[in-house]
């Protein structure tokens, strides 16, 4: 990169906010995705939309790629740097600008930590439902850019369902506000939705207007254990069939249970083939009724045991079994590849069985957990990226899982995004007309291809 660009960047954001030394750049050369790395040329910390606008105008003059980054917790390689490009980090844009209790909204900057949003809403009796597994460290800008999901997605939906407005800086430096506080607003195209889930390829999200909900009055947590994954999946189907929509319906397979119990000591049965975490929330009477019905349905469908949380402390302990799954599995082998596929709920037993077959066929260790309630499964490869022969088998198993997912009417990603890790599989899910539409949108908003180039798909 031209050294003159470094000096101009320092003039825009200040010398302390531009990193160019090799040692300082190392942490920004990768995100949460295993085995995908690229050295950053420089890292710039912006603190305002105006600074970001100036950085993009400078980048455009020099035809320099720009990759936006939050906390770097992504699992698809979406914030991995581009060679000779600028990494634009927004973690210093961390202010909650407004909580409007009258309109149930919150306006915040892109660098605000996700959990901090719900924590700020709680004293007012309000609630921000999306809860990705990285909520304690991920930023809301990254959540919006990837349309993040979470454990409460079945009942409450994903990030997109709570975005009422966003401020975006476009590739030419233009600053745009899209959306409003109005519950009903159909003026013009729904442009904000174009940027939600765009993974930083169309514009840089700088501010977000979020919808809040009244905080649930009560919650009940249950943990059911099974001797077969089929019984666990059937329980989930029967709960939905009985018109119960829990806020959480999560599962862990036996390998995951073993790792979590060794890591967190929460009392999980390590010999069970599957564990299902169920949570219902709302008005106390409804919560009690739904909890009783779910426990009964679980027992009717082969649950070996159903444990009901005694109090809030016990509920948090049970829920931590699922929330600590990734951290627990990451201790087993040098490399942990957390994948993400989604199938129609009726196909859950099929995809879980297929993952087990791939593990046996390729002699790999694959633990599986995820969101049974919305069909989102996380096959997690426990491997070593330095073992080239084993990584060849990992790639073969992963490709087979993606292909089988598509055959089942599923999608290659339910919440992690496409990024670098899955872009070669996207044309298998999308037809050529759909791929061309993606290219046309990208070309219209970023004609020189400077924003997060090479992510999601390649140019024609």
C-alpha positions as CSV (number, residue, x, y, z in Angstrom):
1,X,0.0,0.0,0.0
2,X,1.2,3.5,-0.8
3,X,2.7,5.0,2.4
4,X,1.0,8.3,1.5
5,X,-2.3,6.6,2.2
6,X,-1.2,5.9,5.8
7,X,-0.4,9.5,6.4
8,X,-3.8,10.6,5.0
9,X,-5.6,8.1,7.2
10,X,-3.7,9.5,10.2
11,X,-5.0,12.9,9.3
12,X,-8.6,11.6,9.2
13,X,-8.7,9.6,12.4
14,X,-5.6,10.5,14.3
15,X,-2.2,8.8,14.5
16,X,-3.2,6.6,17.5
17,X,-6.0,5.1,15.4
18,X,-4.0,3.8,12.6
19,X,-2.0,0.5,13.0
20,X,0.7,-0.3,10.5
21,X,3.3,-2.3,12.4
22,X,3.3,-6.0,11.7
23,X,3.0,-7.1,15.3
24,X,0.1,-4.8,15.9
25,X,-1.7,-6.2,12.8
26,X,-1.6,-9.9,13.7
27,X,-4.9,-10.0,15.7
28,X,-6.7,-8.5,12.7
29,X,-5.6,-11.1,10.2
30,X,-8.4,-13.5,11.0
31,X,-11.8,-13.8,12.6
32,X,-13.5,-16.7,14.4
33,X,-13.3,-18.9,11.3
34,X,-10.7,-21.7,11.5
35,X,-8.0,-22.0,8.9
36,X,-8.7,-18.7,7.0
37,X,-6.1,-16.0,7.5
38,X,-4.7,-13.0,5.6
39,X,-2.3,-10.3,6.9
40,X,-3.8,-6.9,7.2
41,X,-1.9,-4.0,5.5
42,X,-3.3,-1.5,8.0
43,X,-6.1,-1.2,10.6
44,X,-8.1,2.1,11.0
45,X,-10.3,2.8,14.1
46,X,-13.0,5.2,13.2
47,X,-15.2,7.0,15.8
48,X,-17.8,8.7,13.6
49,X,-19.7,8.3,10.3
50,X,-18.0,11.4,9.0
51,X,-14.6,9.8,9.5
52,X,-15.8,6.6,7.8
53,X,-17.0,8.7,4.9
54,X,-13.6,10.3,4.5
55,X,-11.8,7.0,4.7
56,X,-14.0,5.5,1.9
57,X,-13.5,8.6,-0.3
58,X,-9.7,8.2,0.2
59,X,-9.9,4.4,-0.5
60,X,-11.9,5.1,-3.7
61,X,-9.3,7.6,-5.0
62,X,-6.6,5.0,-4.5
63,X,-8.7,2.0,-5.5
64,X,-7.9,0.5,-2.1
65,X,-10.2,-2.4,-0.8
66,X,-11.9,-1.8,2.6
67,X,-13.0,-4.6,5.0
68,X,-15.2,-3.6,7.9
69,X,-14.6,-5.3,11.3
70,X,-16.3,-5.3,14.7
71,X,-15.1,-7.7,17.3
72,X,-14.0,-10.3,14.8
73,X,-16.3,-13.1,16.1
74,X,-17.6,-14.0,12.6
75,X,-17.6,-17.7,11.6
76,X,-17.5,-17.4,7.8
77,X,-14.3,-15.4,7.1
78,X,-16.4,-12.3,6.4
79,X,-14.0,-9.9,8.2
80,X,-10.7,-11.5,7.1
81,X,-8.6,-8.8,5.4
82,X,-8.0,-8.4,1.7
83,X,-4.4,-8.2,0.6
84,X,-3.2,-4.6,0.4
85,X,-6.5,-3.4,1.9
86,X,-7.7,-1.3,4.8
87,X,-9.3,-3.0,7.8
88,X,-11.9,-0.5,9.1
89,X,-12.6,-1.3,12.7
90,X,-15.7,0.2,14.4
91,X,-15.3,-1.0,18.0
92,X,-14.8,2.6,19.2
93,X,-18.2,3.6,18.0
94,X,-19.8,2.2,21.1
95,X,-22.4,4.7,22.3
96,X,-26.1,4.0,23.0
97,X,-27.5,7.2,21.7
98,X,-31.1,7.0,22.7
99,X,-33.6,4.7,24.4
100,X,-37.1,5.7,23.5
101,X,-39.4,3.9,26.0
102,X,-42.5,5.6,24.5
103,X,-41.8,4.1,21.0
104,X,-40.0,1.0,22.3
105,X,-36.8,1.7,20.3
106,X,-33.1,2.1,20.9
107,X,-30.6,4.0,18.7
108,X,-27.0,2.9,19.0
109,X,-23.7,3.0,17.2
110,X,-22.4,0.0,15.3
111,X,-19.7,-0.9,17.9
112,X,-22.0,-1.5,20.8
113,X,-21.7,-5.0,22.3
114,X,-24.9,-7.0,21.7
115,X,-25.5,-8.0,25.3
116,X,-25.0,-4.3,26.4
117,X,-28.2,-3.5,24.4
118,X,-30.4,-5.9,26.3
119,X,-28.7,-4.9,29.6
120,X,-29.5,-1.2,28.9
121,X,-33.1,-2.0,28.0
122,X,-33.7,-4.2,31.1
123,X,-34.1,-1.4,33.8
124,X,-36.9,0.0,31.7
125,X,-38.7,-3.3,31.6
126,X,-37.7,-3.8,27.9
127,X,-36.1,-6.6,26.0
128,X,-33.8,-7.1,23.0
129,X,-34.4,-10.7,22.0
130,X,-31.7,-11.7,19.4
131,X,-29.0,-13.6,21.4
132,X,-26.2,-15.0,19.2
133,X,-23.8,-17.3,21.0
134,X,-21.2,-14.5,20.8
135,X,-23.5,-11.9,22.4
136,X,-21.1,-11.0,25.2
137,X,-18.4,-9.9,22.7
138,X,-20.0,-9.4,19.2
139,X,-21.1,-5.9,18.1
140,X,-24.5,-4.9,16.8
141,X,-23.1,-3.7,13.5
142,X,-21.7,-7.2,12.9
143,X,-25.0,-8.8,13.9
144,X,-26.9,-6.6,11.4
145,X,-24.3,-7.2,8.7
146,X,-24.7,-10.9,9.1
147,X,-28.3,-11.0,10.1
148,X,-27.4,-13.0,13.2
149,X,-29.7,-15.5,14.9
150,X,-29.5,-17.0,18.3
151,X,-31.1,-19.4,20.8
152,X,-34.4,-17.4,21.0
153,X,-34.8,-17.3,17.2
154,X,-37.8,-19.8,17.1
155,X,-40.1,-17.5,19.0
156,X,-38.6,-14.0,18.5
157,X,-36.9,-14.2,15.1
158,X,-33.5,-12.9,14.1
159,X,-31.7,-9.6,13.9
160,X,-33.6,-8.5,10.8
161,X,-36.9,-8.6,12.7
162,X,-35.6,-5.9,15.1
163,X,-34.0,-3.4,12.8
164,X,-36.2,-0.4,12.2
165,X,-33.6,1.9,10.7
166,X,-29.9,2.1,9.9
167,X,-27.3,4.6,8.9
168,X,-25.1,3.4,6.1
169,X,-22.0,4.9,4.5
170,X,-21.8,3.9,0.8
171,X,-18.8,3.1,-1.3
172,X,-18.5,6.6,-2.6
173,X,-18.6,8.1,0.9
174,X,-22.3,9.1,0.9
175,X,-24.1,8.9,4.3
176,X,-27.7,7.5,4.1
177,X,-30.4,7.1,6.7
178,X,-32.8,4.3,5.9
179,X,-36.0,3.5,7.9
180,X,-37.8,5.2,10.8
181,X,-39.5,4.7,14.2
182,X,-42.8,4.1,12.5
183,X,-44.2,0.6,12.9
184,X,-45.7,1.0,9.4
185,X,-43.5,2.6,6.8
186,X,-43.7,1.5,3.2
187,X,-42.3,4.7,1.5
188,X,-40.1,3.7,-1.4
189,X,-38.0,0.5,-1.6
190,X,-37.2,-1.2,1.7
191,X,-33.6,-0.3,1.3
192,X,-32.5,-1.1,4.9
193,X,-33.3,-4.7,4.3
194,X,-30.8,-4.8,1.4
195,X,-28.0,-4.0,3.8
196,X,-29.0,-6.4,6.6
197,X,-27.1,-9.6,5.9
198,X,-25.0,-8.0,3.2
199,X,-21.8,-8.8,5.1
200,X,-20.2,-5.4,4.5
201,X,-20.2,-5.8,0.7
202,X,-22.7,-3.1,-0.1
203,X,-22.1,-0.4,2.5
204,X,-20.8,0.2,6.1
205,X,-23.4,0.2,8.8
206,X,-22.7,2.9,11.3
207,X,-25.9,3.4,13.4
208,X,-28.8,1.1,14.1
209,X,-32.4,1.8,15.3
210,X,-33.6,-1.3,17.1
211,X,-37.1,-2.4,18.1
212,X,-37.5,-3.4,21.7
213,X,-40.2,-5.6,23.4
214,X,-41.7,-5.6,26.8
215,X,-39.6,-7.9,29.0
216,X,-41.3,-11.3,29.7
217,X,-42.8,-11.6,33.2
218,X,-41.7,-15.2,33.7
219,X,-39.6,-17.9,32.2
220,X,-39.3,-21.7,32.8
221,X,-36.4,-23.9,31.7
222,X,-36.5,-27.6,31.1
223,X,-33.8,-30.2,30.1
224,X,-34.9,-33.5,28.5
225,X,-32.5,-36.4,27.8
226,X,-33.0,-39.1,25.1
227,X,-31.4,-42.4,24.0
228,X,-32.0,-41.5,20.3
229,X,-31.8,-38.3,18.3
230,X,-35.0,-39.3,16.5
231,X,-37.0,-39.2,19.7
232,X,-35.5,-35.8,20.5
233,X,-36.4,-34.5,17.0
234,X,-39.9,-36.0,17.2
235,X,-40.4,-34.2,20.6
236,X,-39.6,-30.9,18.9
237,X,-42.1,-31.5,16.1
238,X,-44.9,-32.5,18.5
239,X,-44.3,-29.4,20.6
240,X,-44.8,-27.2,17.5
241,X,-47.7,-29.4,16.4
242,X,-49.4,-28.7,19.7
243,X,-49.2,-24.9,18.9
244,X,-46.5,-24.2,21.6
245,X,-43.8,-21.8,20.4
246,X,-41.1,-21.9,23.1
247,X,-38.5,-19.1,23.2
248,X,-35.8,-21.8,23.1
249,X,-35.6,-25.4,21.7
250,X,-31.9,-26.4,21.6
251,X,-30.2,-29.7,21.3
252,X,-26.8,-31.3,22.0
253,X,-25.6,-34.7,20.8
254,X,-23.7,-37.1,23.1
255,X,-20.2,-35.9,22.1
256,X,-21.1,-32.3,22.8
257,X,-22.7,-33.3,26.2
258,X,-19.5,-35.0,27.2
259,X,-17.4,-32.0,26.3
260,X,-19.7,-29.5,28.0
261,X,-19.9,-31.6,31.2
262,X,-16.2,-31.9,31.4
263,X,-15.9,-28.1,30.8
264,X,-18.8,-26.6,32.8
265,X,-19.8,-29.3,35.3
266,X,-23.5,-28.6,35.0
267,X,-24.7,-32.1,35.6
268,X,-25.4,-33.3,32.1
269,X,-25.9,-37.0,31.4
270,X,-22.9,-37.9,29.4
271,X,-24.3,-41.2,28.1
272,X,-27.5,-39.7,26.6
273,X,-27.6,-39.7,22.8
274,X,-29.3,-36.3,22.8
275,X,-30.2,-33.5,25.2
276,X,-33.0,-30.9,24.5
277,X,-33.1,-27.6,26.3
278,X,-36.6,-26.1,26.3
279,X,-37.5,-22.6,27.6
280,X,-40.9,-20.9,27.6
281,X,-41.5,-17.3,28.6
282,X,-44.4,-14.8,28.9
283,X,-47.1,-14.4,31.5
284,X,-46.6,-16.7,34.6
285,X,-49.8,-18.7,34.1
286,X,-49.1,-19.4,30.5
287,X,-45.5,-20.3,31.2
288,X,-46.5,-22.8,33.8
289,X,-49.0,-24.4,31.5
290,X,-46.6,-24.6,28.5
291,X,-43.8,-26.0,30.7
292,X,-46.1,-28.8,31.9
293,X,-47.3,-29.6,28.4
294,X,-43.7,-29.6,27.0
295,X,-42.6,-32.0,29.8
296,X,-45.5,-34.3,29.1
297,X,-44.8,-34.3,25.3
298,X,-41.1,-35.0,26.0
299,X,-42.0,-38.0,28.1
300,X,-44.6,-39.3,25.6
301,X,-41.9,-39.2,22.9
302,X,-39.2,-41.2,24.7
303,X,-37.5,-38.8,27.0
304,X,-35.5,-40.7,29.6
305,X,-35.7,-37.8,32.0
306,X,-37.1,-34.3,32.1
307,X,-35.5,-31.9,34.6
308,X,-37.4,-28.7,35.4
309,X,-35.3,-25.7,36.7
310,X,-36.1,-25.1,40.4
311,X,-35.3,-21.4,40.3
312,X,-33.5,-18.8,38.2
313,X,-30.0,-19.9,39.3
314,X,-30.8,-23.5,38.3
315,X,-32.3,-22.3,35.0
316,X,-29.1,-20.3,34.1
317,X,-27.1,-23.4,34.9
318,X,-29.1,-25.6,32.6
319,X,-29.0,-23.0,29.8
320,X,-25.2,-22.6,30.2
321,X,-25.0,-26.2,28.9
322,X,-26.0,-25.0,25.5
323,X,-24.3,-21.6,25.6
324,X,-20.9,-23.1,26.5
325,X,-21.0,-25.8,23.8
326,X,-18.6,-24.1,21.4
327,X,-16.1,-23.2,24.1
328,X,-16.2,-26.7,25.5
329,X,-15.6,-28.3,22.1
330,X,-12.8,-25.9,21.3
331,X,-10.7,-27.5,24.0
332,X,-10.6,-30.9,22.4
333,X,-8.4,-30.5,19.3
334,X,-6.2,-27.7,18.0
335,X,-8.8,-26.6,15.4
336,X,-12.5,-26.3,15.8
337,X,-14.6,-25.7,12.7
338,X,-18.1,-24.7,13.7
339,X,-20.4,-25.1,10.7
340,X,-24.0,-24.0,10.1
341,X,-26.7,-25.5,8.0
342,X,-30.5,-25.3,8.2
343,X,-33.1,-27.7,7.0
344,X,-36.9,-27.8,7.3
345,X,-37.7,-29.1,10.9
346,X,-39.1,-32.4,9.5
347,X,-35.7,-33.1,8.0
348,X,-33.8,-32.8,11.3
349,X,-33.3,-36.5,12.0
350,X,-32.2,-37.0,8.4
351,X,-29.4,-34.3,8.5
352,X,-28.2,-35.3,11.9
353,X,-28.0,-39.0,10.8
354,X,-26.2,-37.9,7.7
355,X,-23.6,-35.9,9.7
356,X,-23.0,-39.0,11.8
357,X,-22.5,-41.1,8.6
358,X,-20.0,-38.6,7.3
359,X,-18.0,-38.7,10.5
360,X,-17.8,-42.5,10.3
361,X,-17.1,-42.6,6.6
362,X,-14.3,-40.1,6.8
363,X,-13.0,-41.1,10.2
364,X,-13.6,-37.7,11.7
365,X,-14.7,-36.4,15.0
366,X,-17.9,-34.3,14.5
367,X,-20.0,-33.0,17.4
368,X,-23.4,-31.7,16.6
369,X,-25.6,-29.2,18.4
370,X,-27.9,-26.3,17.4
371,X,-31.3,-24.9,17.3
372,X,-33.8,-27.8,16.9
373,X,-36.7,-25.4,17.0
374,X,-35.8,-23.7,13.7
375,X,-33.9,-26.5,12.0
376,X,-30.5,-24.8,12.4
377,X,-27.8,-27.4,13.0
378,X,-24.1,-26.8,13.8
379,X,-21.9,-29.8,12.8
380,X,-18.6,-29.0,14.6
381,X,-15.4,-30.6,13.3
382,X,-12.8,-31.3,15.9
383,X,-9.6,-31.5,13.9
384,X,-6.1,-30.0,13.3
385,X,-5.5,-27.6,10.4
386,X,-1.8,-28.6,10.3
387,X,-2.7,-32.2,9.4
388,X,-3.1,-31.8,5.7
389,X,-4.5,-35.3,5.1
390,X,-7.1,-34.9,7.8
391,X,-8.1,-31.5,6.4
392,X,-8.8,-33.1,3.0
393,X,-11.2,-35.4,4.7
394,X,-12.8,-32.5,6.6
395,X,-13.4,-30.6,3.3
396,X,-14.9,-33.7,1.7
397,X,-17.3,-34.3,4.6
398,X,-18.2,-30.7,4.8
399,X,-19.0,-30.5,1.0
400,X,-21.1,-33.7,1.3
401,X,-23.1,-32.1,4.2
402,X,-23.8,-28.9,2.3
403,X,-24.9,-30.9,-0.8
404,X,-27.2,-33.1,1.3
405,X,-28.6,-30.0,3.1
406,X,-29.6,-28.5,-0.3
407,X,-31.2,-31.8,-1.4
408,X,-33.3,-31.7,1.7
409,X,-34.6,-28.2,0.8
410,X,-32.3,-26.5,3.3
411,X,-29.7,-23.7,3.1
412,X,-25.9,-23.6,3.5
413,X,-26.1,-21.0,6.3
414,X,-28.8,-20.1,8.7
415,X,-27.0,-17.5,10.7
416,X,-23.2,-17.4,10.2
417,X,-23.2,-15.9,6.7
418,X,-21.4,-16.9,3.5
419,X,-18.2,-14.9,3.7
420,X,-15.2,-16.7,2.3
421,X,-15.8,-20.1,3.9
422,X,-19.0,-20.9,1.9
423,X,-19.0,-18.8,-1.2
424,X,-18.1,-21.8,-3.5
425,X,-21.3,-23.6,-2.3
426,X,-23.6,-20.6,-2.9
427,X,-24.1,-21.4,-6.7
428,X,-25.3,-24.8,-5.7
429,X,-28.2,-23.3,-3.7
430,X,-28.9,-20.3,-6.0
431,X,-29.7,-20.6,-9.7
432,X,-27.8,-18.5,-12.3
433,X,-30.5,-15.9,-12.4
434,X,-30.3,-15.4,-8.7
435,X,-26.5,-15.2,-8.7
436,X,-26.7,-12.6,-11.5
437,X,-29.1,-10.5,-9.5
438,X,-26.6,-10.5,-6.6
439,X,-23.9,-9.3,-9.0
440,X,-26.1,-6.6,-10.3
441,X,-26.9,-5.2,-6.9
442,X,-23.2,-5.3,-5.9
443,X,-22.3,-3.5,-9.1
444,X,-24.9,-0.8,-8.6
445,X,-23.8,0.1,-5.0
446,X,-20.1,-0.7,-5.2
447,X,-19.2,-0.4,-8.9
448,X,-15.4,-0.6,-8.3
449,X,-15.8,-3.6,-6.0
450,X,-13.9,-2.1,-3.0
451,X,-16.1,-3.1,-0.1
452,X,-15.2,-6.5,1.3
453,X,-14.3,-7.8,-2.1
454,X,-14.3,-11.6,-2.7
455,X,-16.8,-12.3,0.1
456,X,-20.2,-14.1,-0.6
457,X,-19.5,-14.4,-4.3
458,X,-17.0,-13.4,-7.0
459,X,-17.7,-11.0,-9.8
460,X,-19.0,-12.5,-13.0
